[in-house]
Amino acid sequence: MEFERKTNVKKNVNSIDKVIRILLAIVLGVLIFTSQVTGVFAIVLGILAVVLVLTSFLSFCPIYALLNISTLKKSGKA
């Protein structure tokens, strides 16, 4: 709620999506730190892992916003 108020951005990532993003970032981190991937590919995967973690903590995904997607449940208020 605080993030929404300060930036005027609507949250669009639910808790299951957040967990999946964090787990994927951990897997990417393990691949990088165990030298399973190296070079430019490792840098790209590292950046992707950081983006996944940030979007998880912010509950906002810019790609979802561009595509008008939200994994949050719609409120039942009519």
N, C-alpha and C positions, 0 to 999 in steps of 0.2 A: 504494500500500500504506500509506503514511504517513497519507493522508487517511482511509482506512478505519479505521485503528487509532485515530485521535484522535476521530472522530465516530461510529463504529459504523455507518457508512453503506456499503452495497454499491455498487460501481461498476456502472453499467448502460449506458455509452456506449462504443462501440468506436472505433477510430482513423478509420475511414471516416466515421462519424457526426460525429466531431470536426472533420474537414477540411471536411465539408459545412456544419457550423455556423459555422466560421470564415469560409469563403467567403461565406456568406449575410450574415454580419455585416459583412463588407467591402463587399459590394454595397449594403447598407442605409446604411452610412456614406458611401459615395460619393454615393448619392442625396440624402442630407441635406446634405452639404458642397457639392454642386454646385447646391443650391437646386431640385432637381427636385421635392422634396416640402417643404412648409413648414407652419408652424402646429402645431396639435395633432397632426396626423397624423405630422409629423416627430418630435415628442417621443415619441409612441407607438413609432414605428419605432426611434428611438434607444434607448429602454428595451429593446425586443426585441433589438436588436443586442448590448447589454451582457449581457443574460441569456444569449444564445447563446454569447458568449465565455466567460462564467463557467461555464456548464454544460460547455463543452468542456474548459476547464482542470481542472475538478473531476472530470471523467468521471462525473458524476452528474446525471441529469435528474429533478426531482421529479415531473413529469407521467408519465414512464416508470414511476417507483416506484408512483404511485397506480394506474396501469393494469396493473401487474405485467409490464412489458415490459423486455426487455434486448436490446441489439444485440450484446452480447458473446457469443462462441462458448461453447457448453457444453463443459466439460472432458470428455475421454473416459474419465476414471477411473470405474470401477464398483465 
